[in-house]
Each structure stands twice: as C-alpha cells, then as structure tokens.
C-alpha cells in the first residue's frame, strides 16, 4: 500500500513540475533568440543577465536590438530593454495559473498521503 501512495505522489509531483514551465530562457547568442513568441499587450517580467532587479513591462514590440514596452497598463512610461541583457522572460498570467495549480496539487498529494496513512 505504501509503494502505491509513493508512486501516486511522485507522479502528481512530476506532473506539476512539468506544467510549471512558464519562463522562456534566452541564450548568450542574441541572434539565436526568438522573441516572436512575445505577444503585444501582455505583461511580462524580464530577468536581466547582469543580475539587476527584474523589470515588469507591458510588451509592445521589438525594434532591432531592443524590447519596447511600457511600465504597466496605467503607467505609460516607456521601457526599452536591450535584447543582449535579457536572460529570461516570464509571462505573469501563466505564472499565476501555475502557482495556483501547484498549491492545489500539493493539497491533493497531501490528502492522498494522509488518507492512505489512515487506511493502514
């Protein structure tokens, strides 16, 4: 009985780990990076290669060597980020959904483990 609970728990955990890939990472070679999957009008969190703080932006478009957007939906301050400094771009909406699914999944795994321990 204990082995089946462990198997179920590990399967559920691996499912959530696989589904939590909401970040697009970019390589050192800027010419290989494909920024076409970024959608205008979505809010992204950009992680920099140099370790500076993450920057939130409402993406508009790419222009040559830069990502162009605004600081937010209500803040129209223009944000220009050089592509050479981008390490990763994270979609905020996908991150929230993934975080919620992870919390629900962890509660489900805990419920399975607790119920199987009581059955013994």
NORTASUL-V935055 format. One record per helix or strand of 3 or more residues. SS is the DSSP state (hx for helix, st for strand). FROM is the first residue (numbers start at 1). LEN is the number of residues. If there is no record, write none. Layout:
SS:FROM:LEN / SS:FROM:LEN
This chain:
hx:2:18 / st:23:3 / hx:30:3 / hx:35:3 / st:43:6 / st:55:9 / st:66:5 / st:78:5 / hx:83:3 / st:86:6 / hx:92:28
